[in-house]
Amino acid sequence: MPDLGYEIEDFQYYTWRITGWSGLEKRTTSPEFEVGGWKWRILLFPFGNKNSDTVSVYLDFADPKGAPAGWHSCVQFALLLWNPEDPTSYVSNNAHHRFTAKEPDWGFTRFYTLHKLFAPLENRTRPLIENNACNITVFVRIIKDPTGVLWHDFKNEEIKAEESHLYLSIKIVTPQIFVQHQGFDLANFDDPLSVIPQFKVLKSETYRNFKCMAAKRFGCSVEQIRFWVLVIRQNKTVRPDTPINDNFFGMSMEEIHIKMAARQIELKLFLEMAKPINGKVWFPRVENDSPYILVFIKYFNPDTQSLEGLCHLYIQKFDKVGDIIPFLCEKKEFPPHTPLKIYEVKCIFIKIFVLFC
């Protein structure tokens, strides 16, 4: 399951062993199991219906009638159907949901195609269901919800306003996203199918906690990363503007938002990642008196008419442009003295160069 960046109250898993698939009822439930102090079960529709040749599998809260008034549980979960004789043969899906007495089950109506369960998967020699048997495992994370509105459906406009008042939306552009983006900006924030990682954090959350949360999400140490606040310039370009230094650790995310990007509804950040040198992580100074400038390099391929984010690097303000050509040739695995054409695109403090050869 992906790390959603929230505090986890409880985490358990349960495996339901099924030995007579063909004899199951059209609606079958597993034995109950406990997570977070409440009873749960797996809900299975093993034979699809007249309109669909798919198996349906859900996580089901076992006692909606016995739940106290206003009960809810924010749950992230994954369901796996697998061959007990060969655990490498499996299919899985994951989701998250705010379970309530009115919405006690959540999962996958089209979990998997029924007839494919009885044939080996690609590059596998055994099917998912063999000898009429299989296992279904559910992994369940109970997510802490200190405000009481996490993942609410917000049908009530007043609750929408409350949620907006409490939480801040943060989007993070990683170096990998910069590499893949086919434009002069670092990423496309308007694309509804964007792969930009997004966090929704309490405005009162400290920068220290947010940075720890983000480091865990991206699989690196806290010391190894530095965030730059992205701002929208007058020419509509999005550029890194100011780094968030560690002396802001005690500030809330709302304070950082107001201080550095107050005109923007959400906070946009660029993730800068440093590699340790002799066991220590070092980021160049970028204050006004710093000799360094952060530069982003994109490579334009005239044959395919495509752009590739090559890297970002620091150069000294009075260095010559030609000084970086050997490094760029090395990055593209060109011969050291390959002639390159370098163009500066929409330069405002932070530069994006496009190089041609």
C-alpha positions as CSV (number, residue, x, y, z in Angstrom):
1,M,0.0,0.0,0.0
2,P,1.3,3.5,-0.7
3,D,2.2,5.7,2.2
4,L,-0.4,8.4,2.4
5,G,1.5,10.4,5.0
6,Y,-1.0,10.0,7.9
7,E,-0.3,8.7,11.4
8,I,-1.4,5.0,11.8
9,E,-3.4,3.9,14.8
10,D,-3.4,0.2,14.1
11,F,-2.2,-2.1,11.4
12,Q,-3.2,-5.8,11.1
13,Y,-3.8,-8.4,8.4
14,Y,-6.1,-11.4,8.1
15,T,-6.1,-14.4,5.7
16,W,-9.3,-16.1,4.7
17,R,-8.6,-19.7,3.5
18,I,-11.2,-20.9,1.0
19,T,-11.2,-24.6,0.2
20,G,-14.4,-25.0,-1.8
21,W,-14.8,-22.1,-4.1
22,S,-17.4,-23.7,-6.4
23,G,-19.6,-24.4,-3.4
24,L,-19.7,-20.8,-2.1
25,E,-22.9,-18.8,-1.9
26,K,-23.4,-15.9,-4.2
27,R,-22.7,-13.6,-1.3
28,T,-20.2,-15.0,1.2
29,T,-18.5,-13.4,4.2
30,S,-15.3,-14.5,5.9
31,P,-15.0,-15.1,9.7
32,E,-14.7,-11.8,11.7
33,F,-11.4,-10.3,12.7
34,E,-10.4,-7.3,14.8
35,V,-8.5,-4.2,13.8
36,G,-8.6,-0.9,15.8
37,G,-10.9,-2.3,18.4
38,W,-13.7,-3.1,15.9
39,K,-14.8,-6.2,14.1
40,W,-14.3,-6.6,10.3
41,R,-14.8,-9.2,7.6
42,I,-14.2,-9.8,3.9
43,L,-17.3,-9.7,1.7
44,L,-17.0,-11.8,-1.5
45,F,-19.3,-12.2,-4.5
46,P,-17.5,-15.1,-6.2
47,F,-19.5,-15.7,-9.4
48,G,-20.1,-12.2,-10.7
49,N,-23.6,-11.5,-12.1
50,K,-25.5,-11.7,-15.4
51,N,-24.0,-8.4,-16.5
52,S,-20.4,-9.0,-15.4
53,D,-17.9,-11.9,-15.4
54,T,-15.9,-10.4,-12.5
55,V,-15.4,-11.3,-8.9
56,S,-16.3,-8.6,-6.3
57,V,-14.4,-8.3,-3.1
58,Y,-14.9,-5.8,-0.3
59,L,-13.8,-4.9,3.3
60,D,-16.9,-4.9,5.4
61,F,-17.5,-3.4,8.9
62,A,-19.2,-6.2,10.7
63,D,-21.5,-4.4,13.2
64,P,-23.0,-1.2,11.7
65,K,-26.1,-1.5,13.8
66,G,-24.1,-1.7,17.0
67,A,-21.8,1.2,16.2
68,P,-22.3,4.3,18.4
69,A,-23.9,7.4,16.9
70,G,-21.5,9.3,14.6
71,W,-19.1,6.4,14.4
72,H,-16.5,6.4,11.6
73,S,-13.2,4.8,10.9
74,C,-10.7,6.0,8.3
75,V,-9.1,2.9,6.8
76,Q,-6.5,2.2,4.2
77,F,-6.6,-1.4,3.0
78,A,-5.3,-3.8,0.4
79,L,-7.0,-7.1,-0.7
80,L,-5.0,-9.9,-2.3
81,L,-6.3,-13.2,-3.8
82,W,-3.5,-15.7,-4.1
83,N,-2.6,-19.4,-4.6
84,P,-1.7,-20.9,-1.2
85,E,0.6,-23.4,-3.0
86,D,2.4,-20.6,-4.9
87,P,2.2,-17.1,-3.2
88,T,3.9,-15.5,-6.2
89,S,0.6,-16.1,-8.1
90,Y,-1.6,-13.3,-6.8
91,V,-3.7,-10.3,-7.7
92,S,-4.2,-7.3,-5.5
93,N,-6.0,-3.9,-5.2
94,N,-5.8,-1.2,-2.6
95,A,-8.0,1.7,-1.6
96,H,-8.9,4.0,1.3
97,H,-12.3,4.9,2.7
98,R,-14.1,6.6,5.6
99,F,-16.3,3.7,6.9
100,T,-19.5,4.7,8.6
101,A,-22.7,2.9,9.7
102,K,-24.3,4.1,6.4
103,E,-21.3,3.1,4.3
104,P,-20.0,0.0,6.1
105,D,-18.3,-1.7,3.1
106,W,-15.9,-0.6,0.5
107,G,-13.8,-2.4,-2.1
108,F,-13.8,-3.6,-5.7
109,T,-16.8,-4.5,-7.8
110,R,-14.5,-5.6,-10.6
111,F,-11.7,-7.1,-8.5
112,Y,-10.7,-9.6,-11.2
113,T,-12.1,-11.5,-14.2
114,L,-13.7,-14.7,-13.0
115,H,-12.5,-17.1,-15.8
116,K,-8.9,-15.9,-15.5
117,L,-8.8,-17.1,-11.9
118,F,-8.6,-20.7,-13.1
119,A,-5.8,-20.2,-15.6
120,P,-2.1,-19.4,-15.0
121,L,-1.2,-15.7,-15.1
122,E,1.4,-14.4,-17.5
123,N,4.8,-16.0,-16.8
124,R,3.2,-18.2,-14.1
125,T,2.7,-21.9,-14.2
126,R,-0.1,-22.1,-11.7
127,P,-3.5,-20.5,-11.5
128,L,-4.8,-18.3,-8.7
129,I,-7.5,-20.8,-7.8
130,E,-6.2,-24.4,-7.8
131,N,-8.0,-27.5,-6.6
132,N,-11.0,-25.3,-5.8
133,A,-8.9,-23.4,-3.2
134,C,-7.3,-20.0,-2.7
135,N,-6.5,-17.5,0.0
136,I,-7.8,-13.9,0.3
137,T,-5.7,-11.7,2.5
138,V,-6.6,-8.2,3.7
139,F,-4.1,-5.7,5.1
140,V,-5.8,-3.0,7.2
141,R,-4.4,0.3,8.4
142,I,-6.6,2.4,10.7
143,I,-5.6,6.0,10.1
144,K,-5.7,8.6,12.9
145,D,-8.2,11.3,12.2
146,P,-7.7,14.1,14.8
147,T,-10.1,16.6,13.1
148,G,-13.0,14.1,12.5
149,V,-13.4,15.1,8.8
150,L,-10.7,13.1,7.1
151,W,-12.0,11.6,3.7
152,H,-15.5,12.9,4.5
153,D,-17.7,13.0,1.3
154,F,-18.4,16.7,2.0
155,K,-22.0,16.7,0.8
156,N,-22.6,19.4,3.3
157,E,-21.1,22.7,2.2
158,E,-20.5,23.7,5.8
159,I,-18.3,20.7,6.3
160,K,-16.5,21.5,3.1
161,A,-15.6,24.9,4.5
162,E,-14.4,23.4,7.8
163,E,-12.2,20.9,5.9
164,S,-10.7,23.8,3.9
165,H,-10.1,25.7,7.0
166,L,-8.2,22.9,8.7
167,Y,-6.2,21.4,5.9
168,L,-3.6,22.6,3.4
169,S,-3.0,21.0,0.0
170,I,0.6,20.5,-1.0
171,K,2.0,19.3,-4.3
172,I,5.6,18.2,-4.7
173,V,7.5,18.1,-7.9
174,T,10.3,15.5,-7.8
175,P,13.4,15.4,-10.0
176,Q,11.9,12.4,-11.8
177,I,8.8,14.4,-12.7
178,F,11.0,17.2,-14.0
179,V,12.8,14.7,-16.2
180,Q,9.6,13.4,-17.7
181,H,7.8,16.7,-18.3
182,Q,7.5,17.7,-21.9
183,G,7.5,21.5,-21.4
184,F,9.6,24.4,-20.2
185,D,8.2,24.4,-16.7
186,L,9.1,21.8,-14.1
187,A,5.8,20.0,-14.3
188,N,2.2,20.4,-15.5
189,F,-0.1,21.3,-12.5
190,D,-3.2,21.6,-14.7
191,D,-3.2,18.0,-16.0
192,P,-6.1,16.2,-14.2
193,L,-4.1,12.9,-14.7
194,S,-1.0,14.4,-13.2
195,V,1.4,12.1,-11.4
196,I,2.5,14.9,-9.0
197,P,2.5,13.6,-5.4
198,Q,-0.1,15.4,-3.3
199,F,-0.3,15.8,0.5
200,K,-3.2,17.1,2.5
201,V,-1.9,18.1,5.9
202,L,-3.2,20.0,8.9
203,K,-2.4,23.7,8.6
204,S,-1.1,23.5,12.2
205,E,1.4,20.7,11.3
206,T,5.0,21.8,11.9
207,Y,7.4,21.8,9.0
208,R,9.6,19.4,10.9
209,N,6.7,16.8,11.0
210,F,5.8,17.4,7.3
211,K,9.4,17.0,6.2
212,C,9.7,13.7,8.1
213,M,6.4,12.6,6.5
214,A,7.6,13.5,3.1
215,A,11.0,11.8,3.6
216,K,9.3,8.6,4.5
217,R,7.0,8.9,1.5
218,F,10.0,9.3,-0.9
219,G,12.2,6.7,0.8
220,C,15.1,9.0,1.9
221,S,16.5,10.6,5.1
222,V,15.2,14.0,6.3
223,E,18.8,15.4,6.0
224,Q,19.0,14.4,2.4
225,I,16.1,16.6,1.1
226,R,15.4,20.4,0.8
227,F,12.2,21.9,-0.4
228,W,11.9,25.0,-2.6
229,V,8.6,26.9,-2.7
230,L,7.3,27.2,-6.3
231,V,5.6,30.4,-7.3
232,I,3.7,31.5,-10.4
233,R,5.5,34.4,-12.1
234,Q,3.8,37.2,-14.0
235,N,4.6,35.5,-17.2
236,K,2.6,32.4,-16.0
237,T,5.7,30.2,-15.6
238,V,6.2,28.2,-12.4
239,R,9.6,28.5,-10.8
240,P,11.4,27.7,-7.6
241,D,11.6,30.9,-5.6
242,T,12.8,30.3,-2.0
243,P,14.2,27.3,-0.2
244,I,12.6,26.3,3.1
245,N,15.5,26.1,5.5
246,D,15.6,23.8,8.6
247,N,15.4,26.9,10.9
248,F,11.7,26.8,9.9
249,F,11.3,23.4,11.6
250,G,9.1,24.9,14.4
251,M,6.8,26.9,12.0
252,S,3.4,25.6,11.0
253,M,2.7,24.8,7.4
254,E,0.1,27.5,7.3
255,E,2.7,30.1,8.5
256,I,5.1,28.9,5.7
257,H,2.3,29.1,3.2
258,I,1.4,32.7,4.2
259,K,5.0,33.8,4.4
260,M,6.2,32.3,1.1
261,A,3.2,31.8,-1.2
262,A,0.2,33.6,0.2
263,R,-1.4,34.3,-3.2
264,Q,-1.6,30.6,-4.0
265,I,-4.5,28.4,-2.8
266,E,-2.2,25.4,-2.5
267,L,1.5,25.1,-1.7
268,K,3.7,23.9,-4.6
269,L,7.2,22.6,-3.7
270,F,10.2,21.3,-5.6
271,L,12.0,18.4,-3.9
272,E,15.8,18.9,-4.1
273,M,17.7,15.7,-3.1
274,A,21.4,15.7,-2.2
275,K,23.8,12.8,-2.3
276,P,26.0,12.4,0.7
277,I,29.7,13.4,0.2
278,N,32.1,11.7,2.6
279,G,29.1,10.7,4.7
280,K,27.7,14.2,5.0
281,V,24.9,16.0,3.1
282,W,25.6,19.5,1.9
283,F,23.4,22.0,0.1
284,P,24.9,25.1,-1.4
285,R,23.8,28.4,0.2
286,V,21.3,30.4,-1.9
287,E,20.9,33.6,0.1
288,N,21.2,36.9,-1.7
289,D,25.0,37.0,-0.9
290,S,25.5,33.5,-2.2
291,P,27.7,33.0,-5.2
292,Y,25.6,30.1,-6.5
293,I,22.6,30.0,-8.9
294,L,20.4,27.0,-9.3
295,V,20.0,26.0,-12.9
296,F,17.6,23.5,-14.5
297,I,18.8,21.8,-17.8
298,K,16.5,20.3,-20.4
299,Y,17.7,18.5,-23.5
300,F,15.9,19.0,-26.8
301,N,16.1,16.1,-29.3
302,P,15.6,17.5,-32.8
303,D,15.0,14.1,-34.3
304,T,12.0,13.2,-32.0
305,Q,11.0,16.8,-31.3
306,S,10.9,16.0,-27.6
307,L,12.2,17.5,-24.4
308,E,14.0,15.6,-21.6
309,G,14.7,17.0,-18.2
310,L,18.4,16.4,-17.8
311,C,19.4,17.6,-14.4
312,H,19.5,20.6,-12.0
313,L,22.9,22.0,-10.9
314,Y,24.5,24.9,-9.1
315,I,26.8,27.3,-11.0
316,Q,28.7,30.3,-9.8
317,K,27.3,33.6,-10.9
318,F,30.4,34.7,-12.8
319,D,31.2,31.4,-14.4
320,K,31.1,31.2,-18.2
321,V,28.3,29.2,-19.8
322,G,30.8,27.2,-21.7
323,D,32.3,25.9,-18.4
324,I,29.3,23.5,-18.0
325,I,29.5,22.0,-21.5
326,P,31.8,19.1,-20.5
327,F,29.5,18.2,-17.7
328,L,26.4,18.3,-20.0
329,C,28.2,16.1,-22.5
330,E,29.0,13.6,-19.8
331,K,25.4,13.6,-18.6
332,K,24.2,12.7,-22.2
333,E,27.1,10.4,-22.7
334,F,28.3,12.5,-25.6
335,P,32.0,12.8,-26.6
336,P,33.6,15.5,-24.3
337,H,33.9,18.1,-27.1
338,T,30.5,17.7,-28.7
339,P,29.4,21.1,-29.9
340,L,26.2,22.2,-28.1
341,K,23.8,25.1,-28.5
342,I,22.5,26.4,-25.2
343,Y,19.4,28.6,-24.9
344,E,18.1,30.4,-21.9
345,V,14.3,30.1,-21.5
346,K,12.2,32.6,-19.6
347,C,14.9,33.6,-17.2
348,I,13.7,35.1,-13.9
349,F,16.2,34.4,-11.0
350,I,16.0,30.7,-11.5
351,K,17.0,29.7,-15.0
352,I,16.0,26.9,-17.3
353,F,18.4,26.1,-20.1
354,V,17.6,24.1,-23.2
355,L,20.6,22.5,-25.0
356,F,20.7,21.4,-28.6
357,C,23.4,19.4,-30.4
